[in-house]
Amino acid sequence: MTRRSLRFNRRTLVVLLLLGVVLLAVLWASGGAIGDSNPSVDANVTERYRSIDALTGTQTVTMRTNGSVTSRNVATVTLVPGTERKRILFENASDRRYERQVSNGSTLWLHDTDRNAVTAVTLTGPPTDSRTATRIQRIVQAAGLTDDAGRPKSIGVSPLPVVPRQTGAAPEVDENRSYAVEFVETDTVDGRDAYVFDVVPADNRSEADYRQRLWVDTERFYPLRKQTAWTDDGTRRSVTTTYTNVTFDAEVSADTFRPELNDDTTVRRPNVPSTEWYRSTAALEAQSSISVPNPTVPSEFELVYATRTTGRIEGVGLRYAAEGRELTVAKFNYTLDIGSDERDVTIDGRPATLDYGSSTSLSWNCDGYAYTVRGTGVETDRLIEVGRSVGCQA
């Protein structure tokens, strides 16, 4: 394995390697009558969400800075919730490089119709389904809308992803790994009844910090509106995604999720890193030319899967989970740009830095490789212990 001497921003690289989801049990909850000050929910949220065969409607994404609208994109969409199958046609196409996005779940085609050109991006993902259904289930339950018939109340909660995967990065979130959920009211979105929830850091509910507000359909539990706000270097930013003209279980043809190509269409396939998933560390070691870290993790954590990334970036990763908490260890063949003033702790005598966001990460360099340990719902001291157990392994 050739090690690269190039230096990259650690957050950019970590996003490419720390992919995955938590394997969660299906929990029970769901919908009561609109107008109730504290509605009772007794359906299966995950089943209701996953029962949606397809959704059609209008998607509006609005970004604001200090209360002023900085961008607004409107698109006609066809989506299959819980999958990557989608078709998005932007109304303000003249303002975009790609006017149409089509995905069949394994390949995303970005259409530049003016040039009759398509960029094909291979989509990869871990061996499990979408987290959205279980996340919404946990949000509904944590808000206290379920009954007390033996259902657990102390559960881990995570916000929903801020923006679609192709439209930009999620905000840096100033929080300490756990969230609180509050039922706000019942409301309507484009005539559809919705439960409104606030998701905020459990230890800091100030409006000046991170907050996500969700308007969740009371029957199918699809988020009809999602508003995420955060403060970045004194600047207040927000992203709001709203779905209107919604039809659930819409009839769509098989061609909906196929690209529109003709004999003159230019198809480009960029050279992007690819990721392979393994069920065990031994299976990863058998395929990787990079040595795999052997961390000591808390006993309650179990390995969910291991990853091998190849291409422009080469590396290995281990994903662990424990009842809503996540722990990931990654190693890759680039060094990270860690300045001397960023040293928070040392790992085997090397300077290491802590980053706080929607999760907490510990990063350091060793012998031409970069290491990152990232945790959600994991105390910083424990994260450092895991990092030191990895050290600078050969």
N, C-alpha and C positions, 0 to 999 in steps of 0.2 A: 504494500500500500504506500503510495507516494503522499507525503505530508506536504501541505501547502503553507507557504509563509505569509500569504495575504492575511490582512486583519480586517475583521468585519464587526459592525455593531452587534453586540450579543443578542439584543432583542430580536433583530431581523433573523438571525440564524436559528434561535430557539424555536421560533414559530414554524420553521420548516421541518424540525425534528420532533418536537413534542406534540405529536398528533394523537388523538384518541378520545375515548369516552369512558365513563364509569359504568360498570355493569350493575344495574340497580334492579331490585325486585319490583314487580308490579304492585302498586299500592292502590287502595280504593278511595274514591271520593266522587263528587260532582253535583249537578245543577238543581237549583230551586227556583221559586217564582220571582220574577222581576218585581222590584218594588220592596222586597223584604229588606229590612235594615240589617239583618244577619241571616241570609238565606241558608237553608240546609242542603247539603250536597250528598247524594247517595248513589250516584252512578259511577261506572268505571271510566275515569278520565282518559287513561291511556287507550282503552278500547274505542271510546268515542272518537278520539283524535285519529287513531289509526284506521278507523272504518271509513274515512274519507277517501273515496276512490280517486277523485281529482277535484281541483278547485280552479275556477276561472274567475277573473275579476280585473279590477284596475288597482295597480300598486303605485302609491305615491310616496317617495322618499324625500323628506325635507331636512336640510341641515341648517342649523342656526349658530351664529356666533354672537355672544352677548345680546341675545334676543332678536337679532336681525337675520333674515333669511339670506344665506350665502349660496345655496343651490337647491333646486327642486326638480326632480326627475319623475315623470309620469310614464307608466308602461302598462300595456295590456298583457296579462300573464295567464298561463296555464301551468299549474303546479300539481305534483303528487306529493302530499305531505309525508315526511319521514324518509324521502328518497331525494336523489339529485335530479330526478326527471323534471324538466321544466322547459317552458318556451316563453321568452320575454321579448316583446316588441315595444321599443321606446317611441313615445309620441314626439318628443323633441329630438328626433334623430339627427338633425343637422348639427346639434351641439355635441355629438358623440362620435367617436371613432367607429364603434361597433353598434349598429342600429338594432341588431337582433342577436339574442343568445338562445341556443337550443342545446339541450342535454338529454341523453338517453340513460343517464346514470353512470356510465363508464367513460364517456367522452363529452366534453363541452365544446361546441362550435360557436365561435365568435364571428359574426357576419359583418363585413364591411361591404355593404351593398353597392356603394358608389364605385368601388374598384372591383366588384365581383370577386372578392377575396375572402377566404375563411381561414381563421386560425383555430386549429384543433388542439385541445388540451386534454390529455389523459387524466382522468380523475381516479384517485386511489383512496382507499379508506380502510379502517380497521374492521375486523371480523365481527361486527355487531351492527344493530340498526341505529336510527337516529336517537339522540338524547332528548329531543324536544318534548315528546309525549310524556316521558317520565319526569322531566323538569317541570312541566305544567302541572302534572299530578302532585308533585311535591309542593309547589307554590300554593295550589288550592288547599292542600292539607295543612300546610304551615300557617295559612291565614285563618284557620279555625272554622272552616265551613263544613267540615265533616262531623259526624256524630262521635260519641265516645264509646262505641261498641268494641273496645279492645284495640282500636287502631292507634298506632304509635304517633306521638306528637313531637317528640324530639328528633328532628330529622335534618339532614344537610340540604341546603337550598343553594342553587346557583342561578344567576340571571340568564335569560335567553341571549343567544348571540346578537350582537348589536346591529350588524349589517350583513347582507349576503356576502358569500365568500369572494365574489369577484369585484366588489365595490369599495374595498378599502379595509383598513385595519381597525380593530376595536380600540376604544379609548384605554389609556392607562388609568386604572381605578385605584384610588387611595383608600384601601380597606384592609382589614386584618383577617381575611380568609373565611369569614362566615357572614351570612345575611339574615336579615329579619324580613318577614312578609306581613303586610297589613291589608286587610280588606277595606277598601275605601267606600265604595257605593256600587249600585247597579246603574247602568247607563245604556245608551244605544250608540252604535256606529253605523251610519247609513241605514238606519231602520232596524238593525239587528240588535237584540238584547245582548248585553255583555256584563260580566263581572269585572270590576276595576280593582287592580292590586298594585301596591307599591312594594318594590324590592329595594332595600337599602342595606348598607353595612350594619351588622348587628350592634356594633359598639359605637357608631357615630351616625345619627340620623339627621344631621344638619343639612339644610337645603343647599349649602355651599359645596357639598361633596357629591359623590356619586348617587344617582337615583334612577331606577327604572320603573316606569309605570306601564302596566299591561291592561288592555281591554280584551278579555277572553270571551269568545262566544259561549253562551250558556248551554247550548245544545251539543255542539261538536268540539268545543274547547280549543278552537283555533284562535291564535292571537290576531284579532282584527286590527288592532293598533298597538304599536310598541314605541314608547318614547324613552330614550336613554339620555341622561344629562350628566355632565361631569365638568370639573374645573381643571384646566391645564395652564399652569404658570399664570394664574390670575385671570385667565380668559374662560368664560362660561360657554360651553359648547353642547349641542344636543343633536340627536338624530331621531327623527320620527318616521316610522313606516306605517302606512295606513292602507287597508284593503277595502275597496268599495265595489258596488255592483257584483257582489260575491254570489256565486252559485256553487254549492257543494254537490259532490257526486255528479259532476258534469260529464256528459258523454263526449269523449274525445277519440279521434282516430289514431291508429298506430303511427301515421305520418307526422303527427304533432311533434313528436320528440326525435325527428330525423332532420338532418340538415337539408337545405335546398341547394343542390349542386347541379351544375350543367357542364357541358364539355369545355366551356371557357373559364370555369371557376378555378382560381388559384388557391390551392390548399397548402397552408404552412403548418408544420408541426415543430414547435420550439423545443429546444433541448432543455428540459427541466428535470430536476431530481425526481427519482421514482422511489417509492417506499414499498417494502415487502413486510408482511406481518407473520409472526410465528407465535405458536402457543407456548413455547418453552424457551428458556435461556439456552439449553443444549442445542435445540434446533437452530437458533440464531448463530451460536458459536460454530456450528458445522458449516455455515455458509459465509461467514464474515471473515475478511482478512484483517479487520481491526479487532484487537482484543476487547472482550466484553467486560465491563465493570462488574464487580461482585460486591454490591453494597450490603450492609447490615441494616435492615429495615425493621420498624416496629412489628411485633409479632402478629398484630391484628391485620396487617396488610398482606394481600395475596397478589401474585403476578397475574395481570389481566392479559397482557401480550408483550412480545418483544418486537422491535422494528429494526430493519436494515435499510438505510438510505444510500442510494448510489446516484452518480451523475456529477454535476458540478460540485455538489456537496456530498461527502461520504461520511457516514457515521452509523452509530448503533444507539438504540434506546430501549429502556425498560419501563413499563407502565404498571403501577400497582394501585389497588383500590381497597377501601375499607369503609363500607356503609356511608357512601356519599363523599368521602375524602379521597384525594388523589395524590399520588407521589410518582414522579418521573425522574429517571436518571438517564442522561444522554452524554455521548462522547462523539466528537466529530473532528475531521482533519483540517480545521482552520483554527487560528488563534483569535481570541476576542480582544477588543480594544479596551483594556482595563488600565486606567491611569493610576498613578501612585496615590492621588488624592481620593480615589474611590475605594481604597482597601478598607473593608469592614472587619474581616477576620483573615486568618491564614490557613491554608490547607497544605500540609507537608512543606511548610516554609514559603509557599507561594501566596501572593496577595489574592484574595477572593473578595467579591463584591456581592451585596444583597440588593435585589430589585423588588419593589413592592408594586403590585398591580392587582388584577383580578386573581392572580396567584402570586406567591412569593418564590423567587428563584435565587439560587446561590451559584455563582459562576467563577471559574478559575482556569488558568492555562497550565499545561504541563507537557514538556518535551514535544512541542509542536502540535499538541492536541488541545482542544477546549472541552471542558466538562461543565455540565449544568445539572443541578438538582432542583427540581421545581415541586412545590407542594400547594395544594388547596385544602384548607382545613387542617393543616399541619403546623404546629408551633415552630417558630424560627429556631429555637434551640435544638429541636429534634432534626430540623432540616440540616443544620450545621453538623450534627452528629452523623447523619447519613453521608454528608459530603466528606467528612474526615474518614469514614470507613472506606470510601472509594479511594481517596488520596490521589496519588500519582501511580496508579497500577500500570504494570508493563503491558 
